[in-house]
Amino acid sequence: MFSQTVEYALRSIVLLAASDTGPLSSEKIAATTKVPAGYVSKVMRDLVVAGLASSQRGPNGGFSLSRDAKSISILDVINAVDPIQRIKACPLGNPLHAKLCPLHSRLDRAIEHIENSFSQTSIADLFVGMTGKDRCSALFVVPEISAPPREKTG
């Protein structure tokens, strides 16, 4: 239902919210969230333009949240990168459908419900009751799996 861009933006903003080490470079965001580096740049640019993240140049630069995670909703992030489209007119262009037909009216109400839910859920809400390894940032850490030792032949 949601684009890959939305998924990448949510991963990135959650990582920024979970970070307590200062600004994160786009390389660090890409490596941690498993988002392609080129996509991170696009997503982060959109989040900066929307006022959800800020960027700082320099050796200690990178990206950080521009405001508290409690004041950033999931809907804010979605709308920054790929806004949810509401159904305002008949998708078939039928001029006899001055109002939405029952099908498209129900679909639009479902979209409205999703928007309301996401607007009431802050990025900080995603961390409620979680500590240490339970935090979402731990989901991004993929343990290295070492290969079993090879037997010597010959």
Contacts in CASP RR format, 6 or more apart in sequence:
PFRMAT RR
TARGET T0000
AUTHOR 0000-0000-0000
METHOD contacts of the structure
MODEL  1
MFSQTVEYALRSIVLLAASDTGPLSSEKIAATTKVPAGYVSKVMRDLVVA
GLASSQRGPNGGFSLSRDAKSISILDVINAVDPIQRIKACPLGNPLHAKL
CPLHSRLDRAIEHIENSFSQTSIADLFVGMTGKDRCSALFVVPEISAPPR
EKTG
2 78 0 8 1.000
2 82 0 8 1.000
3 81 0 8 1.000
3 82 0 8 1.000
5 39 0 8 1.000
5 42 0 8 1.000
5 43 0 8 1.000
5 81 0 8 1.000
5 82 0 8 1.000
6 77 0 8 1.000
6 78 0 8 1.000
6 81 0 8 1.000
6 82 0 8 1.000
8 33 0 8 1.000
8 35 0 8 1.000
8 39 0 8 1.000
8 40 0 8 1.000
8 43 0 8 1.000
8 81 0 8 1.000
9 43 0 8 1.000
9 46 0 8 1.000
9 47 0 8 1.000
9 77 0 8 1.000
9 78 0 8 1.000
9 80 0 8 1.000
9 81 0 8 1.000
9 82 0 8 1.000
10 74 0 8 1.000
10 77 0 8 1.000
10 78 0 8 1.000
11 33 0 8 1.000
11 34 0 8 1.000
11 35 0 8 1.000
11 140 0 8 1.000
12 29 0 8 1.000
12 33 0 8 1.000
12 35 0 8 1.000
12 40 0 8 1.000
12 43 0 8 1.000
12 44 0 8 1.000
12 47 0 8 1.000
12 53 0 8 1.000
12 63 0 8 1.000
13 47 0 8 1.000
13 52 0 8 1.000
13 53 0 8 1.000
13 65 0 8 1.000
13 72 0 8 1.000
13 77 0 8 1.000
13 123 0 8 1.000
14 123 0 8 1.000
14 126 0 8 1.000
14 136 0 8 1.000
14 137 0 8 1.000
15 24 0 8 1.000
15 29 0 8 1.000
15 32 0 8 1.000
15 33 0 8 1.000
15 137 0 8 1.000
15 140 0 8 1.000
16 24 0 8 1.000
16 29 0 8 1.000
16 53 0 8 1.000
16 63 0 8 1.000
16 64 0 8 1.000
16 65 0 8 1.000
17 65 0 8 1.000
17 69 0 8 1.000
17 72 0 8 1.000
17 123 0 8 1.000
17 124 0 8 1.000
17 126 0 8 1.000
17 127 0 8 1.000
18 127 0 8 1.000
18 135 0 8 1.000
18 136 0 8 1.000
18 137 0 8 1.000
19 64 0 8 1.000
19 137 0 8 1.000
22 64 0 8 1.000
23 55 0 8 1.000
23 56 0 8 1.000
23 60 0 8 1.000
23 61 0 8 1.000
23 62 0 8 1.000
23 63 0 8 1.000
23 64 0 8 1.000
24 32 0 8 1.000
24 62 0 8 1.000
24 63 0 8 1.000
24 64 0 8 1.000
25 61 0 8 1.000
25 62 0 8 1.000
25 63 0 8 1.000
26 37 0 8 1.000
26 40 0 8 1.000
26 41 0 8 1.000
26 44 0 8 1.000
26 62 0 8 1.000
26 63 0 8 1.000
27 37 0 8 1.000
29 35 0 8 1.000
29 40 0 8 1.000
29 44 0 8 1.000
29 63 0 8 1.000
30 36 0 8 1.000
30 37 0 8 1.000
30 38 0 8 1.000
30 39 0 8 1.000
30 40 0 8 1.000
32 137 0 8 1.000
32 140 0 8 1.000
32 141 0 8 1.000
33 40 0 8 1.000
33 140 0 8 1.000
34 140 0 8 1.000
34 142 0 8 1.000
35 43 0 8 1.000
43 81 0 8 1.000
44 53 0 8 1.000
44 55 0 8 1.000
44 63 0 8 1.000
46 80 0 8 1.000
46 81 0 8 1.000
47 53 0 8 1.000
47 63 0 8 1.000
47 77 0 8 1.000
47 80 0 8 1.000
47 81 0 8 1.000
48 54 0 8 1.000
48 55 0 8 1.000
48 63 0 8 1.000
48 66 0 8 1.000
49 80 0 8 1.000
50 76 0 8 1.000
50 79 0 8 1.000
50 80 0 8 1.000
51 66 0 8 1.000
51 67 0 8 1.000
51 80 0 8 1.000
52 65 0 8 1.000
52 66 0 8 1.000
52 67 0 8 1.000
52 72 0 8 1.000
52 76 0 8 1.000
52 77 0 8 1.000
52 80 0 8 1.000
53 63 0 8 1.000
53 64 0 8 1.000
53 65 0 8 1.000
53 66 0 8 1.000
54 63 0 8 1.000
54 64 0 8 1.000
54 65 0 8 1.000
54 66 0 8 1.000
55 61 0 8 1.000
55 62 0 8 1.000
55 63 0 8 1.000
56 62 0 8 1.000
56 63 0 8 1.000
56 64 0 8 1.000
65 72 0 8 1.000
68 124 0 8 1.000
69 122 0 8 1.000
69 123 0 8 1.000
69 124 0 8 1.000
69 127 0 8 1.000
70 122 0 8 1.000
70 123 0 8 1.000
70 124 0 8 1.000
71 122 0 8 1.000
72 122 0 8 1.000
72 123 0 8 1.000
72 124 0 8 1.000
73 118 0 8 1.000
73 119 0 8 1.000
73 120 0 8 1.000
73 121 0 8 1.000
73 122 0 8 1.000
73 123 0 8 1.000
74 118 0 8 1.000
74 119 0 8 1.000
74 121 0 8 1.000
74 122 0 8 1.000
74 123 0 8 1.000
75 84 0 8 1.000
75 115 0 8 1.000
75 118 0 8 1.000
75 119 0 8 1.000
75 121 0 8 1.000
77 123 0 8 1.000
78 84 0 8 1.000
78 118 0 8 1.000
84 111 0 8 1.000
84 114 0 8 1.000
84 115 0 8 1.000
85 111 0 8 1.000
86 108 0 8 1.000
86 111 0 8 1.000
86 112 0 8 1.000
86 115 0 8 1.000
87 100 0 8 1.000
87 104 0 8 1.000
87 107 0 8 1.000
87 108 0 8 1.000
87 111 0 8 1.000
89 97 0 8 1.000
89 100 0 8 1.000
90 97 0 8 1.000
90 100 0 8 1.000
90 101 0 8 1.000
90 104 0 8 1.000
91 104 0 8 1.000
99 105 0 8 1.000
100 108 0 8 1.000
126 136 0 8 1.000
127 135 0 8 1.000
127 136 0 8 1.000
130 136 0 8 1.000
132 138 0 8 1.000
END
